């Protein structure tokens, strides 16, 4: 992580079951400043439920309306709603805007609002966007379109704002494996079983999301292979056109895009292709069904693969981005009007360690899907981060299909909490920044540092070679056997900044743990979580919990030929 890492504000939402059915807690998981870690309790109102039901009546294809919280009061009769024209400013646009404002006011209230304002100030001071991630731990709130949140009338939705990079996340995850640094888009395009509906348009076979009637859906088990090959060629053409456009732009270094296609493979063929390829993007277009273990992908007649099986293959082959052109990838399964916990494909893939998953909240029409894919691919070939590319492609849908149509709200991006969003290496990465390296032990002098227990100062752990790995696993340089310490908890690393006045060295703490690291600053303990901060000599640290042991960080400058005496 460089000093120019994007500031991140990560929020969690969970139901307070013992307090009542409509009581929720909202708190900050990650903040760009120590004082941003706040907590807020709130009530889900009947007004929010009514607005959400109105949205579903207009835009959703679900058989039954989804109700996030059951209230004692009688809810409105859905059939009594009268539709007016859906042009911008019409009834549809007004309902979308009002729901977006209500969701914003509910989520960003009290101290959460202040933490957001402070975080945006930090990002603005660094001339960067603020990365906002939302971890929704109550499955009944996942189906809501959080991407449409906006602070007030006339402002942009959170997922469209150029000052914010919005995505969803889940912190119940496996650690993120080291990612392969690639300079090209290597895509495995898989076309599976399609839907057979009376309202199909040409291509992907998906029903437009704004239709007010629910078609009867059956599997098209006899779909001709020729039609799927034509569809694959159409998608490849769209992707290729995106990269060619970039190559013509002055100042933009072209990116190689490679696409290999599998049409209705068996699970074994799909797994073999992943194992033998060198892909960083997995793209699935076809039918699926929500359910336990991430639901099912219908690859071909009598051949399915569940989300957990797919996740294992993707993680094993270090796929960075999984993209699903289907209507079920980002939605949990439902029993009646209630959602099933951790049943959406996106959550399951992120849980197993896939860095980024892009799915659809509802069915998407062919032309909308192609427009999104083209704009998204073009942004990726410009080496944008994945969340930035999604924002750009979403804006394309907004421009083409207007604000009050739900097309731009359909893509849902999930990102692993440890993932920085990078898919491709930037050619100039590291050139425009100050060169940062670990210390060179061949230099005549360099800063020697160590950690020691505050209550047992004879227990000294020296930092050799400018790097100390801290955690519960035996492979770490400093092993701390405390239950709240992660297996791979943090690193203390010395970096060298080359300047005109000579070599300058600074030690940094890099936290990538589950519960964070605490540092004593300004007469209080401040939590550092998934951040990198500089360390000064004499600072005190606790790893994982305020109940943990207190370590003191010490820096001393010595000649390399005369190292300090360290007590064993």
C-alpha positions as CSV (number, residue, x, y, z in Angstrom):
1,X,0.0,0.0,0.0
2,X,1.4,3.3,-1.0
3,X,1.1,6.6,0.8
4,X,-1.4,7.6,-1.9
5,X,-3.8,4.8,-0.9
6,X,-7.4,5.9,-1.4
7,X,-9.0,7.0,1.9
8,X,-11.8,4.5,2.9
9,X,-14.8,4.8,5.1
10,X,-16.4,1.4,5.7
11,X,-19.8,1.1,7.5
12,X,-21.6,-1.9,9.0
13,X,-25.3,-2.3,9.5
14,X,-26.8,-5.0,11.8
15,X,-30.2,-5.7,13.4
16,X,-30.4,-5.4,17.2
17,X,-32.6,-8.4,17.7
18,X,-33.0,-8.1,21.4
19,X,-33.9,-4.4,21.2
20,X,-36.8,-4.9,18.8
21,X,-37.6,-6.0,15.2
22,X,-37.0,-2.5,13.8
23,X,-33.9,-1.6,15.8
24,X,-30.5,-1.4,14.0
25,X,-27.0,-0.5,14.8
26,X,-24.7,1.4,12.3
27,X,-21.0,1.7,13.0
28,X,-17.7,2.5,11.4
29,X,-15.4,-0.4,10.5
30,X,-12.7,1.6,8.8
31,X,-12.0,5.4,8.7
32,X,-9.2,7.5,7.3
33,X,-8.8,9.2,10.7
34,X,-8.6,7.8,14.2
35,X,-11.6,9.8,15.5
36,X,-13.9,8.5,12.8
37,X,-14.8,5.2,14.5
38,X,-18.3,5.9,15.8
39,X,-21.5,4.0,16.6
40,X,-25.2,4.9,16.2
41,X,-28.4,3.1,17.0
42,X,-31.5,3.8,14.9
43,X,-35.1,2.7,14.0
44,X,-36.3,1.4,10.6
45,X,-39.5,3.4,10.0
46,X,-42.7,2.4,8.4
47,X,-42.2,5.2,5.9
48,X,-39.1,3.6,4.6
49,X,-40.9,0.3,4.1
50,X,-43.8,2.0,2.3
51,X,-41.4,3.8,-0.1
52,X,-39.6,0.5,-0.8
53,X,-42.8,-1.2,-1.5
54,X,-43.7,1.5,-4.0
55,X,-40.4,1.1,-5.7
56,X,-41.0,-2.7,-6.1
57,X,-44.4,-2.1,-7.5
58,X,-42.9,0.0,-10.2
59,X,-39.6,-1.6,-11.0
60,X,-39.2,-5.1,-9.5
61,X,-40.0,-8.4,-11.2
62,X,-40.3,-10.4,-8.0
63,X,-43.5,-12.5,-7.5
64,X,-43.9,-11.3,-3.9
65,X,-42.9,-7.9,-2.5
66,X,-39.9,-7.9,-0.2
67,X,-40.5,-6.4,3.2
68,X,-37.3,-5.7,5.2
69,X,-39.1,-5.1,8.6
70,X,-42.6,-6.3,9.5
71,X,-44.6,-3.5,11.2
72,X,-47.8,-3.8,13.2
73,X,-49.5,-1.1,11.2
74,X,-51.3,-2.0,8.0
75,X,-49.1,-1.4,4.9
76,X,-50.6,0.2,1.7
77,X,-52.4,-1.8,-0.9
78,X,-50.0,-2.2,-3.8
79,X,-52.7,-2.4,-6.4
80,X,-54.0,1.0,-5.5
81,X,-50.9,2.8,-6.8
82,X,-51.6,4.7,-10.0
83,X,-48.6,5.0,-12.5
84,X,-48.0,8.3,-14.3
85,X,-45.5,8.9,-17.1
86,X,-42.0,7.7,-16.3
87,X,-40.1,10.6,-17.9
88,X,-37.6,12.4,-15.7
89,X,-39.5,14.3,-13.1
90,X,-42.5,12.0,-13.4
91,X,-43.9,9.7,-10.8
92,X,-41.1,7.0,-11.2
93,X,-38.3,9.5,-10.9
94,X,-39.9,11.2,-7.9
95,X,-40.2,7.8,-6.1
96,X,-36.7,6.8,-6.9
97,X,-35.3,10.2,-5.6
98,X,-37.4,10.1,-2.4
99,X,-36.3,6.6,-1.6
100,X,-32.7,7.5,-2.2
101,X,-33.0,10.6,0.1
102,X,-34.7,8.5,2.8
103,X,-32.1,5.8,2.7
104,X,-29.3,8.4,2.9
105,X,-30.9,10.1,5.9
106,X,-31.4,6.8,7.7
107,X,-27.8,5.6,7.1
108,X,-25.9,8.8,7.5
109,X,-27.4,10.2,10.7
110,X,-26.0,11.5,13.9
111,X,-22.3,10.7,14.4
112,X,-22.2,8.6,11.2
113,X,-22.9,11.8,9.2
114,X,-20.1,13.6,11.0
115,X,-17.7,10.7,10.3
116,X,-18.6,10.9,6.6
117,X,-18.0,14.6,6.5
118,X,-14.6,14.3,8.2
119,X,-13.6,11.4,5.9
120,X,-14.6,13.4,2.8
121,X,-12.5,16.3,4.1
122,X,-9.5,14.0,4.4
123,X,-10.0,12.8,0.8
124,X,-10.5,16.3,-0.5
125,X,-7.3,17.4,1.2
126,X,-5.4,14.6,-0.7
127,X,-7.2,15.5,-3.9
128,X,-8.7,12.0,-4.0
129,X,-12.1,10.3,-4.0
130,X,-13.4,8.7,-0.8
131,X,-14.0,5.0,-1.0
132,X,-17.2,4.1,0.8
133,X,-18.0,0.5,1.5
134,X,-21.2,-0.8,3.1
135,X,-21.4,-4.1,5.0
136,X,-25.0,-5.0,5.4
137,X,-25.2,-7.8,7.9
138,X,-29.0,-8.2,8.0
139,X,-29.9,-10.1,4.8
140,X,-33.3,-8.4,4.8
141,X,-31.7,-5.1,4.0
142,X,-29.5,-6.4,1.1
143,X,-32.2,-6.2,-1.6
144,X,-32.7,-2.5,-1.2
145,X,-31.0,-0.2,-3.8
146,X,-28.5,1.5,-1.6
147,X,-26.7,2.7,-4.7
148,X,-29.4,5.3,-5.2
149,X,-28.8,7.1,-1.9
150,X,-28.5,10.9,-2.2
151,X,-28.3,13.6,0.5
152,X,-31.0,15.9,-1.0
153,X,-32.9,16.9,-4.1
154,X,-30.6,18.1,-6.9
155,X,-27.5,16.1,-5.7
156,X,-26.0,13.0,-7.2
157,X,-26.6,9.5,-6.0
158,X,-23.7,8.0,-3.9
159,X,-22.8,5.5,-6.7
160,X,-22.7,8.3,-9.3
161,X,-20.7,10.9,-7.4
162,X,-17.2,11.6,-8.7
163,X,-16.1,12.3,-5.2
164,X,-17.1,8.8,-3.9
165,X,-16.2,5.2,-4.9
166,X,-19.2,3.2,-3.6
167,X,-19.3,-0.6,-3.2
168,X,-20.7,-3.2,-0.9
169,X,-18.6,-5.6,1.2
170,X,-18.7,-8.3,3.8
171,X,-16.2,-8.6,6.6
172,X,-16.9,-12.3,7.2
173,X,-14.2,-13.3,4.8
174,X,-11.2,-15.5,4.2
175,X,-7.9,-13.5,3.9
176,X,-7.2,-12.1,0.5
177,X,-4.5,-14.0,-1.4
178,X,-1.7,-12.1,-3.1
179,X,-2.9,-10.9,-6.5
180,X,-1.2,-11.5,-9.8
181,X,0.1,-8.2,-11.3
182,X,-1.1,-8.2,-14.9
183,X,-1.0,-5.6,-17.6
184,X,-3.7,-7.0,-19.8
185,X,-7.3,-8.0,-19.5
186,X,-7.5,-11.8,-19.7
187,X,-11.2,-12.8,-19.7
188,X,-12.9,-16.2,-19.6
189,X,-16.3,-15.7,-21.0
190,X,-18.8,-18.4,-20.1
191,X,-22.2,-18.7,-21.7
192,X,-24.5,-21.0,-19.8
193,X,-28.1,-22.1,-20.0
194,X,-30.5,-19.2,-20.9
195,X,-34.0,-18.3,-20.0
196,X,-37.0,-18.9,-22.2
197,X,-39.6,-16.2,-21.7
198,X,-42.3,-14.7,-23.9
199,X,-40.7,-11.3,-23.8
200,X,-37.1,-12.1,-24.8
201,X,-35.1,-9.6,-26.8
202,X,-32.2,-10.7,-29.0
203,X,-29.0,-11.7,-27.3
204,X,-28.8,-12.5,-23.6
205,X,-32.4,-13.5,-23.2
206,X,-33.1,-11.3,-20.2
207,X,-36.3,-9.5,-19.5
208,X,-36.2,-5.7,-19.2
209,X,-36.4,-4.8,-15.5
210,X,-38.9,-2.0,-15.9
211,X,-41.8,-4.3,-17.1
212,X,-44.6,-4.3,-14.6
213,X,-45.6,-7.9,-15.3
214,X,-43.8,-11.1,-14.3
215,X,-43.3,-13.5,-17.3
216,X,-43.4,-17.2,-16.8
217,X,-39.8,-18.4,-16.7
218,X,-38.5,-21.8,-17.9
219,X,-35.2,-23.1,-18.9
220,X,-34.5,-23.2,-22.6
221,X,-32.8,-26.6,-22.7
222,X,-32.8,-26.7,-26.4
223,X,-31.0,-23.4,-27.1
224,X,-29.1,-23.8,-30.4
225,X,-25.4,-23.6,-30.0
226,X,-25.2,-21.4,-33.1
227,X,-27.3,-18.7,-31.3
228,X,-24.9,-18.8,-28.3
229,X,-21.9,-18.5,-30.5
230,X,-23.4,-15.5,-32.1
231,X,-24.1,-14.0,-28.7
232,X,-20.5,-14.7,-27.6
233,X,-19.2,-13.0,-30.7
234,X,-21.4,-10.0,-30.1
235,X,-20.0,-9.7,-26.5
236,X,-16.4,-10.1,-27.7
237,X,-17.0,-7.4,-30.4
238,X,-18.2,-5.0,-27.8
239,X,-15.2,-5.7,-25.5
240,X,-12.8,-5.4,-28.4
241,X,-14.3,-2.1,-29.5
242,X,-13.7,-0.7,-26.0
243,X,-10.0,-1.4,-26.1
244,X,-9.7,-0.1,-29.7
245,X,-11.2,3.2,-28.7
246,X,-8.7,3.7,-26.0
247,X,-5.8,2.9,-28.4
248,X,-6.9,5.9,-30.5
249,X,-6.9,8.4,-27.7
250,X,-3.7,10.4,-27.3
251,X,-1.9,9.9,-24.0
252,X,-3.6,6.6,-23.2
253,X,-1.5,3.5,-23.3
254,X,-3.4,0.7,-25.0
255,X,-4.2,-2.4,-23.0
256,X,-4.3,-5.9,-24.5
257,X,-7.6,-7.6,-24.1
258,X,-7.8,-11.4,-24.5
259,X,-11.2,-13.2,-24.5
260,X,-11.6,-17.0,-24.5
261,X,-15.1,-18.5,-24.7
262,X,-16.8,-21.5,-23.2
263,X,-20.3,-22.3,-24.4
264,X,-22.4,-24.4,-22.1
265,X,-19.5,-26.2,-20.5
266,X,-19.8,-29.0,-17.9
267,X,-18.6,-28.1,-14.4
268,X,-15.4,-30.2,-15.1
269,X,-14.8,-28.3,-18.3
270,X,-15.2,-25.0,-16.6
271,X,-12.9,-25.9,-13.8
272,X,-10.3,-27.3,-16.2
273,X,-10.4,-24.0,-18.2
274,X,-9.8,-21.9,-15.1
275,X,-7.0,-24.2,-13.9
276,X,-5.2,-24.1,-17.3
277,X,-5.7,-20.5,-18.1
278,X,-4.2,-17.2,-16.8
279,X,-7.3,-15.2,-16.4
280,X,-8.0,-12.2,-14.2
281,X,-11.6,-11.7,-15.1
282,X,-14.4,-14.4,-15.1
283,X,-17.5,-13.3,-17.0
284,X,-20.7,-15.4,-16.9
285,X,-23.8,-14.8,-18.9
286,X,-26.7,-17.1,-18.5
287,X,-29.3,-18.4,-16.1
288,X,-28.9,-18.9,-12.4
289,X,-31.1,-19.4,-9.3
290,X,-30.6,-17.9,-5.8
291,X,-30.3,-20.4,-3.0
292,X,-28.0,-21.7,-0.3
293,X,-24.2,-21.9,-1.0
294,X,-24.5,-18.9,-3.4
295,X,-27.3,-20.4,-5.5
296,X,-26.9,-22.3,-8.8
297,X,-25.4,-21.6,-12.2
298,X,-27.2,-23.5,-15.0
299,X,-24.2,-24.3,-17.3
300,X,-26.1,-26.6,-19.6
301,X,-29.0,-29.1,-19.5
302,X,-28.6,-31.3,-16.3
303,X,-25.3,-29.5,-15.4
304,X,-25.2,-27.0,-12.6
305,X,-22.5,-25.5,-10.3
306,X,-23.2,-23.8,-7.0
307,X,-21.6,-20.6,-5.8
308,X,-19.3,-22.3,-3.3
309,X,-17.9,-24.7,-5.9
310,X,-17.3,-21.8,-8.3
311,X,-15.6,-19.7,-5.5
312,X,-13.0,-22.4,-4.8
313,X,-12.1,-22.5,-8.5
314,X,-11.9,-18.7,-8.8
315,X,-9.8,-18.3,-5.6
316,X,-7.4,-21.1,-6.5
317,X,-6.7,-19.5,-9.9
318,X,-6.5,-15.9,-8.4
319,X,-9.4,-14.4,-10.4
320,X,-9.6,-10.8,-9.5
321,X,-13.0,-9.9,-10.9
322,X,-16.1,-12.1,-11.3
323,X,-18.8,-10.5,-13.5
324,X,-22.3,-11.9,-13.9
325,X,-24.7,-10.8,-16.6
326,X,-27.7,-12.4,-14.9
327,X,-30.4,-11.1,-12.6
328,X,-29.6,-13.1,-9.5
329,X,-25.9,-12.5,-8.7
330,X,-26.2,-9.8,-6.1
331,X,-29.5,-10.9,-4.5
332,X,-30.1,-13.2,-1.6
333,X,-32.6,-16.1,-1.8
334,X,-35.9,-15.5,-0.2
335,X,-38.4,-17.6,1.8
336,X,-41.7,-15.8,1.3
337,X,-41.0,-12.2,2.0
338,X,-37.8,-12.7,4.0
339,X,-34.2,-13.0,2.8
340,X,-31.9,-15.9,3.7
341,X,-28.6,-15.0,5.3
342,X,-25.5,-15.1,3.2
343,X,-27.2,-16.8,0.2
344,X,-26.3,-14.3,-2.6
345,X,-23.6,-15.4,-5.0
346,X,-21.6,-12.2,-4.5
347,X,-21.4,-12.6,-0.7
348,X,-20.4,-16.2,-1.0
349,X,-17.6,-15.4,-3.5
350,X,-16.3,-12.5,-1.4
351,X,-16.4,-14.7,1.7
352,X,-14.1,-17.3,0.1
353,X,-11.6,-14.6,-1.0
354,X,-12.6,-13.4,-4.5
355,X,-11.4,-9.7,-4.6
356,X,-14.4,-8.2,-6.5
357,X,-17.8,-9.4,-7.7
358,X,-20.1,-7.5,-10.0
359,X,-23.7,-8.8,-10.2
360,X,-27.1,-7.6,-11.0
361,X,-29.8,-6.7,-8.5
362,X,-32.6,-7.6,-11.0
363,X,-33.1,-8.5,-14.6
364,X,-31.3,-6.3,-17.2
365,X,-32.3,-5.8,-20.8
366,X,-29.9,-6.7,-23.6
367,X,-29.1,-3.3,-24.8
368,X,-28.6,-1.9,-21.3
369,X,-26.3,-4.8,-20.5
370,X,-24.2,-4.3,-23.7
371,X,-23.9,-0.5,-23.0
372,X,-22.7,-1.2,-19.5
373,X,-20.2,-3.8,-20.5
374,X,-18.7,-1.6,-23.2
375,X,-18.3,1.4,-20.9
376,X,-17.1,-0.8,-18.0
377,X,-14.5,-2.5,-20.2
378,X,-13.3,0.8,-21.7
379,X,-12.8,2.2,-18.2
380,X,-10.8,-0.9,-17.1
381,X,-8.6,-0.6,-20.2
382,X,-7.8,2.9,-19.0
383,X,-6.5,1.3,-15.9
384,X,-9.1,2.6,-13.6
385,X,-9.8,0.8,-10.3
386,X,-12.8,-1.6,-10.5
387,X,-15.1,0.6,-8.4
388,X,-14.2,3.7,-10.4
389,X,-14.9,1.8,-13.6
390,X,-18.3,0.7,-12.3
391,X,-19.1,4.3,-11.5
392,X,-18.2,5.4,-15.0
393,X,-20.3,2.7,-16.7
394,X,-23.2,3.4,-14.4
395,X,-23.1,7.0,-15.5
396,X,-23.2,5.8,-19.1
397,X,-26.5,3.9,-18.3
398,X,-27.8,7.1,-16.6
399,X,-27.1,9.2,-19.6
400,X,-28.6,6.8,-22.1
401,X,-31.6,5.5,-20.2
402,X,-32.4,8.6,-18.0
403,X,-32.5,9.0,-14.3
404,X,-35.9,7.6,-13.6
405,X,-35.3,4.2,-15.3
406,X,-33.7,1.6,-13.0
407,X,-31.0,0.5,-15.5
408,X,-28.1,2.4,-13.8
409,X,-29.2,1.0,-10.4
410,X,-29.0,-2.6,-11.4
411,X,-25.2,-3.3,-11.2
412,X,-24.1,-4.1,-7.7
413,X,-20.4,-4.2,-6.8
414,X,-19.0,-6.2,-3.9
415,X,-15.3,-5.8,-2.9
416,X,-13.3,-7.7,-0.4
417,X,-12.4,-5.5,2.6
418,X,-8.7,-6.0,1.9
419,X,-8.9,-5.3,-1.8
420,X,-7.7,-1.9,-3.1
421,X,-9.7,-2.2,-6.4
422,X,-6.7,-2.5,-8.8
423,X,-7.1,-4.9,-11.7
424,X,-4.3,-3.7,-14.0
425,X,-1.0,-2.2,-13.2
426,X,-0.6,1.4,-14.1
427,X,2.4,2.0,-16.4
428,X,3.5,5.1,-14.4
429,X,2.7,3.6,-11.0
430,X,5.5,4.7,-8.6
431,X,6.9,7.3,-11.0
432,X,4.8,10.3,-10.0
433,X,5.2,9.4,-6.3
434,X,8.2,9.7,-4.1
435,X,10.2,6.5,-4.5
436,X,9.5,4.3,-1.5
437,X,11.6,1.3,-0.7
438,X,12.7,-0.8,2.2
439,X,15.9,0.2,3.9
440,X,19.2,-0.8,2.3
441,X,21.3,-2.7,4.8
442,X,24.5,-1.9,2.8
443,X,24.1,1.8,3.9
444,X,26.6,3.0,6.5
445,X,23.9,4.0,8.9
446,X,20.2,3.2,9.2
447,X,17.6,3.4,12.0
448,X,17.5,0.4,14.3
449,X,14.1,-0.3,15.8
450,X,12.5,-2.8,18.1
451,X,9.3,-3.6,20.1
452,X,9.4,-4.4,23.8
453,X,6.8,-5.2,26.4
454,X,6.0,-2.2,28.5
455,X,5.8,-4.2,31.7
456,X,8.8,-6.4,30.9
457,X,11.3,-4.1,29.1
458,X,13.9,-6.9,29.1
459,X,11.7,-8.7,26.5
460,X,13.0,-6.9,23.4
461,X,12.2,-8.0,19.8
462,X,14.4,-6.3,17.2
463,X,13.2,-5.4,13.8
464,X,15.7,-7.0,11.4
465,X,16.1,-5.8,7.8
466,X,13.5,-3.1,8.2
467,X,10.5,-5.5,8.4
468,X,8.7,-7.2,11.3
469,X,5.6,-9.4,10.8
470,X,3.3,-9.6,13.7
471,X,0.6,-12.2,14.3
472,X,-0.6,-15.4,16.0
473,X,0.9,-17.8,13.4
474,X,4.4,-19.3,14.1
475,X,5.8,-17.9,10.8
476,X,5.6,-14.3,12.1
477,X,8.7,-12.5,13.4
478,X,6.8,-11.5,16.5
479,X,4.3,-14.2,17.6
480,X,1.5,-13.1,20.0
481,X,-0.6,-16.0,21.3
482,X,-3.8,-14.0,22.1
483,X,-7.2,-15.0,20.7
484,X,-7.9,-11.5,19.3
485,X,-4.7,-11.4,17.3
486,X,-5.1,-12.5,13.7
487,X,-2.9,-15.2,12.2
488,X,-1.3,-12.5,9.9
489,X,-2.1,-9.3,11.9
490,X,0.2,-6.5,10.9
491,X,3.7,-5.5,9.7
492,X,6.1,-2.9,10.8
493,X,8.2,-1.8,7.8
494,X,10.9,0.8,7.3
495,X,10.6,2.9,4.1
496,X,13.2,5.1,2.4
497,X,12.2,8.4,0.9
498,X,14.8,9.7,-1.5
499,X,15.0,13.5,-1.4
500,X,17.4,16.2,-2.4
501,X,18.8,16.3,1.1
502,X,19.7,12.6,1.2
503,X,18.1,9.4,2.5
504,X,15.3,9.7,5.0
505,X,13.8,6.7,6.8
506,X,10.4,6.3,8.3
507,X,8.8,3.3,10.1
508,X,5.2,2.5,9.3
509,X,2.6,0.2,10.8
510,X,0.5,-1.7,8.2
511,X,-2.6,-3.3,9.7
512,X,-4.6,-6.0,7.8
513,X,-6.1,-7.8,10.8
514,X,-9.7,-8.6,11.7
515,X,-10.0,-6.5,14.8
516,X,-7.3,-3.8,14.2
517,X,-4.3,-2.4,16.1
518,X,-4.5,0.2,18.8
519,X,-2.1,3.0,19.2
520,X,-1.8,5.4,22.1
521,X,-2.1,8.9,20.8
522,X,-3.4,12.2,22.2
523,X,-3.8,10.6,25.7
524,X,-6.2,7.9,24.4
525,X,-6.1,4.6,22.5
526,X,-6.9,5.0,18.8
527,X,-7.9,2.1,16.5
528,X,-6.0,1.5,13.2
529,X,-7.8,-0.9,10.9
530,X,-6.6,-1.8,7.4
531,X,-4.5,1.3,7.3
532,X,-0.9,2.3,7.1
533,X,0.4,5.0,9.5
534,X,3.9,6.3,10.4
535,X,5.3,5.3,13.8
536,X,7.3,7.6,16.1
537,X,9.8,6.4,18.7
538,X,8.1,5.8,22.1
539,X,4.6,5.1,20.8
540,X,2.6,2.3,22.5
541,X,0.8,-0.4,20.6
542,X,-1.8,-3.1,21.4
543,X,-2.6,-5.8,18.8
544,X,-6.3,-6.8,18.3
545,X,-7.8,-5.7,21.6
546,X,-7.6,-3.1,24.3
547,X,-7.1,-6.0,26.7
548,X,-3.9,-7.1,24.9
549,X,-0.3,-6.7,26.0
550,X,1.2,-3.2,25.6
551,X,4.2,-3.0,23.4
552,X,6.5,0.0,23.1
553,X,8.1,0.9,19.7
554,X,11.6,2.3,20.0
555,X,13.9,3.7,17.2
556,X,17.6,4.1,17.7
557,X,20.3,5.2,15.1
558,X,23.4,3.1,15.2
559,X,26.2,2.3,12.8
560,X,25.5,-0.9,10.9
561,X,28.8,-2.3,12.0
562,X,28.0,-1.7,15.6
563,X,24.4,-2.9,16.3
564,X,22.7,-2.3,19.6
565,X,22.9,-4.8,22.4
566,X,19.6,-6.5,22.7
567,X,18.5,-8.4,25.8
568,X,17.2,-11.9,25.1
